Each structure stands twice: as structure tokens, then as C-alpha cells.
């Protein structure tokens, strides 16, 4: 902060990222600016100047020393100022708490965890060795030991060390997946490209923002760089969208791979079954699988949990049987030196087998993405105590079988099954494969929900399948889209060997993006030592790039189809985000000026009819241009107007009592308010219109009562102080924060707002000061509450504006193509706002408006 004149002195450096020092009693000038509309991410950016002696004259050395001494004596430390939105946000009775589970409930959750989280990684023994020895069959026992050692340490490093012990802790209040990591980064560094953030968002009890300490300068620098660099924000978003597209691609390949590998067991038991029949049976299973998806995670998870438990028991039992039958020589594979020997003898074969080896870690990302259904501890304990030991025993048993049957390179798992239990195990394996397919599908539903809430995916219909757990959802359109794509993959490729190559590419794309995002979280939020961060990044990203180099060698075999599919999904998400961002920025630029509202008067240049009009828009501040369109189109406007902004904030859940924030838009006699209804990306609007209206009106009355109470406290304070003390007290409350924000020490939280003459900002500001001064406060409050009740009795009408965007004529051809055709197509075919907001048609009025961008 610098003085306002050329001869001013720079104040001493601050000692906190959240506080600044100010000279009490010094002259100041305050001019609040609606910077959220100018691209500052939604924070107020007021300007302040400290007056200095002599206009533009300089100080002598003695005068400077004397001034510095005076400054040091008179500096006061103050707290952050809160505007009306912040005051509303501060009214939090308690923190959001996680559910506590009883012992019985924990056992039920453990069974559901097996059925929902670990199905994918649990069925990897069905095909891992088949894909590894597909192109280069094993020729010696040492090759088998080397391949087994690769599998063992891949399981230990990726699913266990990376995901179970590290990545799972990167959840966002229990929510996992790519977008949960992105949400954490956006919330802590303001890295979102959609500039609708408000300071009051950080006061949500589930926000849990951790402010970096001064000592951790690295974390502060990264936060500031992400906050100010548009290029870094775009790069971060591109990485997240790429990872999401690979997750969806993974959700297409996973059912195809799991089901076909299980059905392949029929060729071992029945020699007459050919590849075409396997494909047809797999298609039938997949149709049944996706048809059952709508019954929800709780019901199916509880039903298939015991089945998957039996599968893991079969896996470990068969492994122990083969180890005892063929010898314990395979235990030597725990020595990693056999990996070195494997690459030394056959470097090309070993390198090509890496793509198949990675498949033992499939389902690791699903384990993280499905975390929203369960706790971190339950997932960790289940994996360490049951899943990992059973997987290791299963692979050890298959390797023991291969060492005595070097010519067998296909259907290794089914060939290693004892003949006495062959058909029961085939049945259990098929059931487990169907369960594994659901694991990735439920993860995709969760990620799509997060992406939609953060403006990165077109709106789709979302159905909640559980009354107890709101994270358990079903997206019909996405479900059938995945089914069609999955059937296309099965019928096109027809072999698990070709599908396996595509499977590896999808898995690695997701893993690499997760590694990068967790690294950023380590630096920015966890504030881990830089050496530990570098070790994490070097180990896992280097390992994943090494695997990726292997699977890229198989792109020509058909894996390119998956890359094209992922690229199309990426373009859909990027175009939607780009169009949404342009639309919001255009609405911000074209909002109605407050001068125009003042010129229209309290009747807004038309007739004010009794009733309440809820005008939905996306602006968090200002009067939207669509309101002017309503004024010129409709013969009358309602006596009370509430601008409702449904805002998705980057937190999983917003508690109901923190849902609504209010602010006056114009003088009191205009009866116009701004309401921001905040929802987390796990929240879904379940309220019916009557409930929503009741909650909104109750919150509005609460806001008006608080406003009257603050004004009363302020008037009592002013009546007990001298005018000179008033000036000193008022001046002492003002300071400038490190990001330009104004801070204050004043006890009445709305005192500053009442003193600002700009009508656009003070929530309790009245333009007719003399009227407020003469009217009795209590009577004024009763009159306004009575006005609200009468307007409510006359009815509530929803005003919805359809704002479409078109590229300007002078725009580039690519921009015209993207906006006028691709984005317009997505908007036309996605779920409309009326359906999303559950607005009754009988009380709906719509106006269309087009913006040129």
C-alpha cells in the first residue's frame, strides 16, 4: 500500500497474509468497485489512499524519521471487513460434521465397499498374464519370475502406496476423483476460470480453507501465481478435462474387458465355444448389467458385496492350492532383482509386457473416485487386510502354474483352477466381472456430477438412488451412452488382447493427471517438504511415463480408437466450459447500470403489480441485462423483485442453514434484493417449489431483521460519541488488504456499508437517508415485513431469461464454428434450466435474449 501523493512513504511490510496495518485517524478515501464483474474472481477491490502533507511536496530526512516513529506508535491491526453477504455467511451455528457409523453399519459398509470400490482391481487376475504374454510368450521360468516380480511391485507401488496411502487423503471432504482434486485447488488458489467467486464463499462451514502461513513462502508464491496467471488456470483446466475424458474412456473399456475375460472361461470348459459366441454372450451380459445400474449403489452394492467376498476367497484359495501343488519357488519373485534380470535377458519382450503388467493396477482410480460412498479408513483397511493379500496369492498361484506349464499363455487363470471347482469358480468370476464393470460406471457418474456443477460438462438428468446417502446417483443418459460405446468396442475388437492395449492407455492417462494434481495439492495445501514432493512426482510420474511408452507402441493395433473417443469427449467438455465462460463474462459486461435504475425510479418506469418475482440469472452482483428485457417486454413488473443466482461453489456440501445470502440491490422503496443460493457439487436441489419459496422468504426476513438491528446498534453508537470521535473511530476501522480488500475493526458488521454512498454495494444503505432518520426503526421493520407477507400472499412468479450467445461477424472462423454450431448444439440438447431448477410451468414467465460475443 502506498500513499496517495508523490512524496508518500511506503508502509512497513505486513506480517500476515490476511491482515494489514493502518494509520488510525488518518484521512482516507473509499471507492468500492464491483471487481467481480471486471474479472477479479468476485472479490471486492476497493481503493484507499492515505493523505500526506504538502500535496506533492517531499519530506526531509528528519521529517521522515519523525513520521516513521509516529506511524509505529499509531498503527493498529484490524480484522477483515464484512459486507452483507459476509454477515449472512457468518451466521453458522456449527460446523458441518461427517456421519458417525455404528459397528453394524460399518460391517454393512465393508460389504458395500467390496461390491462398489474393489470390483475392478479384484478381477484383474483374469487377464493380466494373458495380456503380458500375448505378443511374446514366456520361454523360461526366469521370465515367469520376472513378470511376476513386475506385477507384485506394480501392485505395491500404484494401488497400495500411491492411491491407498497418499491419494485417498487428497479427497475433498470425502469426495474423490479428478474434479475433487481440481475443486481443492480452485478453492485454495482461486484458480477457476469462471469469475463468480465471493469472499463470503470462504465462510461456508464445509469450505475448510487453510490459509498458508508466512513461513511457507513457497506455498504462498504458488497460490499467487495460480491466482493471477490466466495461462496456468487454462493449463490446469486442460489437464483436468483430459483426465476426465480418459476416465470416461476407461468406463467404456472396463466393462468390455472384464466381462469378455470372464466369459472366455467358457472356452476352457467347453471346447466347442468359439470367439464369436463369446462376443455374443458378453453383449448379453453387458445389456443386463447396464439395465440394472438404475437400481442404485446401496441395493446392488449390498447384494454383490458378499459375492465379491467369495470371489476374493476363491482367488486366494486357488493361489494357495497352486503354490502347494507346483512349489514355492515363485516366492522368490518378491526379490526385485528378477525385474532387472527380466529386462537384461529380453529387453524388448519385457518392455512390451509393461502394458499388460499395468492391468494388475486397474481400478485404482475407481477406488479413489468411488470414495464419496465410503470413508478413507474403510477403503484403506479393506484393501490392506483383504484385497491386496488375495490379489498377491492369486498372482503367485498363476505364476506357479505357468512355471510348470510354459506353453500355456492364454486363459491362465481358468487353466489353473482345480477341475473339481471349475464351474463354480467360473460362475463367481463372471459375477465378479459384472460387479467390476459397475465400479467404473459409478465412478463416472460421480465425476460427471462434479464436472457439471463446476461448469465443465453439459447438464444431464441426475437421479438419486438412495434416500440416506446423497452421493449415490444414477445418470440415465450417461448410462446408455456408455452401454452403446461399450457394445461397439466389444463387437469391433472381439478380443481381450486388443481391448487390453486400449485399457492400458485409458488407465495411464488418468493416473498421470492424478499424480500431477496431487503434486500441486502437496505444494499448495498439504505444504509438504519439497524433497518429499519431488520424490513423489519423480517416482510415480516417471513410472507411469515408462508404462505409457509401452502401451503407445500398441496404438496401431486399435488403441487409437480409444484416443479419438477421449479427444471427442475432451472437446465437448472444453467447448462447454468455453461457451459458459463467454456467456457469463458477456452478461457481466452488459448488466444494467445503477444510474439507469435511479433514473427509472421506484416504479421502474412501469406498473408494479402485487406479488414476488424471482428472476433467475447467473450474476452474483449487479442488475442483469435480461431484467431490462423484462421491463420492456412485460406490461407490469412485480412489487417485489428478487434476483436469484443458483451458484455452485467448490465444496462438496453447503449446509441448509447457510444456503441463502441476501443484499439490497436498490433503495428500500424499490423492494429489490439479490439472493445467492449456494450449492456444493454433491448437493442436488431436492426442494419442491413451495419449500424453496418458504426457505427463501424466511431467509429474507432474517436478513431484514438483522439489517434493522445493525442500523439500530449503529445509531445507538453514534448517539453516545462526539463527532470528532466518530471521525476517528470511522477512520480507524479502514485498511487495505494484501489483495486490495478493505478490512475493518468495527463491531457493527454493517457499519461500513451504511456509510457508503454508492448504492450498488451497501446492503443496508438507503438512498433516502432523511426518511430513515425520521421513521421509527421498529415501525419501518414491521412495515417491510408486512409488505413481504402481502406480496407472498399475492403469489410468486418465476422469471426466467434464455440468454443465448452468438459470435460476432468479425470473429475468427474457428470461434464462429465453436460458438454458433458446437456450443449451440450442446445447449439445445442438454437438460434445460427449467427442468434443472424444478420450476412449475404454471408460474413461469420466459424471455429470450441473445448476446454477441
C-alpha positions, 0 to 999 in steps of 0.5 A: 500500500502506498500513499496517495501523493508523490512524496508518500512513504511506503508502509512497513511490510505486513506480517500476515497474509490476511491482515494489514496495518493502518494509520488510525485517524488518518484521512482516507478515501473509499471507492468500492468497485464491483471487481467481480464483474471486471474479472477479479474472481468476485472479490471486492477491490476497493481503493484507499489512499492515505493523505500526506502533507504538502500535496506533492511536496517531499519530506526531509530526512528528519521529517521522515524519521519523525513520521516513521516513529509516529506511524509505529506508535499509531498503527493498529491491526484490524480484522477483515471487513464484512459486507452483507453477504459476509454477515449472512455467511457468518451466521453458522451455528456449527460446523458441518460434521461427517456421519458417525457409523455404528459397528453394524453399519460399518460391517454393512459398509465393508460389504458395500465397499467390496461390491462398489470400490474393489470390483475392478482391481479384484478381477484383474487376475483374469487377464493380466498374464494373458495380456503380458504374454500375448505378443511374446510368450514366456520361454523360461521360468526366469521370465515367469519370475520376472513378470511376476516380480513386475506385477507384485511391485506394480501392485505395491507401488500404484494401488497400495502406496500411491492411491491407498496411502497418499491419494485417498487423503487428497479427497475433498471432504470425502469426495474423490476423483479428478474434479475433487482434486481440481475443486481443492485447488480452485478453492485454495488458489482461486484458480477457476476460470469462471469469475463468480467467486465471493469472499463470503464463499470462504465462510461456508462451514464445509469450505475448510480453507487453510490459509498458508502461513508466512513461513511457507513462502513457497506455498504462498508464491504458488497460490499467487501465481495460480491466482493471477496467471490466466495461462496456468488456470487454462493449463490446469483446466486442460489437464483436468478435462483430459483426465476426465475424458480418459476416465470416461474412456476407461468406463467404456473399456472396463466393462468390455474387458472384464466381462469378455475375460470372464466369459472366455472361461467358457472356452476352457470348459467347453471346447466347442465355444468359439470367439464369436459366441463369446462376443455374443454372450458378453453383449448379453451380459453387458445389456443386463448389467447396464439395465440394472445400474438404475437400481442404485449403489446401496441395493446392488452394492449390498447384494454383490458385496458378499459375492465379491467376498467369495470371489476374493476367497476363491482367488486366494484359495486357488493361489494357495492350492497352486503354490502347494501343488507346483512349489514355492519357488515363485516366492522368490519373485518378491526379490526385485532383482528378477525385474532387472534380470527380466529386462537384461535377458529380453529387453524388448519382450519385457518392455512390451509386457509393461502394458499388460503388467499395468492391468494388475493396477486397474481400478485404482482410480475407481477406488479413489473416485468411488470414495464419496460412498465410503470413508478413507479408513474403510477403503484403506483397511479393506484393501490392506487386510483383504484385497491386496493379500488375495490379489498377491496369492492369486498372482503367485498361484498363476505364476506357479502354474505357468512355471510348470506349464510354459506353453500355456499363455492364454486363459491362465487363470481358468487353466489353473483352477482345480477341475473339481471347482471349475464351474463354480469358480467360473460362475463367481468370476463372471459375477465378479466381472459384472460387479467390476464393470459397475465400479467404473460406471459409478465412478463416472457418474460421480465425476460427471456430477462434479464436472457439471456443477463446476461448469465443465460438462453439459447438464444431464438428468441426475437421479438419486438412488438412495434416500440416506446417502446423497452421493449415490446417483444414477445418470440415465443418459450417461448410462446408455451412452456408455452401454452403446460405446461399450457394445461397439468396442466389444463387437469391433475388437472381439478380443481381450488382447486388443481391448487390453492395449486400449485399457492400458492407455485409458488407465495411464492417462488418468493416473498421470493427471492424478499424480500431477494434481496431487503434486500441486495439492502437496505444494499448495495445501498439504505444504509438504517438504519439497524433497518429499514432493519431488520424490513423489512426482519423480517416482510415480510420474516417471513410472507411469511415463515408462508404462505409457511408452509401452502401451503407445507402441500398441496404438496401431493395433486399435488403441487409437480408437480409444484416443479419438473417443477421449479427444471427442469427449475432451472437446465437448467438455472444453467447448462447454466450459468455453461457451459458459465462460463467454456467456457469463463474462458477456452478461457481466459486461452488459448488466444494467447500470445503477444510474439507469435504475435511479433514473427509472425510479421506484416504479421502474418506469412501469406498473408494479403489480402485487406479488414476488418475482424471482428472476433467475440469472447467473450474476452474483452482483449487479442488475442483469441485462435480461431484467431490462428485457423484462421491463420492456417486454412485460406490461407490469413488473412485480412489487417485489423483485428478487434476483436469484443466482443458483451458484455452485461453489467448490465444496462438496456440501453447503449446509441448509442453514447457510444456503441463502445470502441476501443484499439490497440491490436498490433503495428500500422503496424499490423492494429489490434484493439479490439472493445467492443460493449456494450449492456444493457439487454433491448437493442436488436441489431436492426442494419442491417449489413451495419449500424453496419459496418458504426457505427463501422468504424466511431467509429474507426476513432474517436478513431484514431483521438483522439489517434493522438491528445493525442500523439500530446498534449503529445509531445507538453508537453514534448517539453516545460519541462526539463527532470528532470521535466518530471521525476517528473511530470511522477512520480507524476501522479502514485498511487495505488488504494484501489483495486490495480488500478493505478490512475493518475493526468495527463491531457493527458488521454493517457499519461500513456499508451504511456509510457508503454512498454508492448504492450498488454495494451497501446492503443496508444503505438507503438512498433516502437517508432523511426518511430513515432518520425520521421513521421509527426503526421498529415501525419501518421493520414491521412495515417491510415485513408486512409488505413481504407477507402481502406480496407472498400472499399475492403469489410468486412468479418465476422469471426466467431469461434464455440468454443465448450467445452468438459470435460476432461477424468479425470473429475468427472462423474457428470461434464462429464454428465453436460458438454458433454450431458446437456450443449451440448444439450442446445447449439445445440438447442438454437438460434445460434450466427449467427442468434443472431448477424444478420450476412449475410451468404454471408460474413461469414467465420466459424471455429470450435474449441473445448476446454477441460475443 
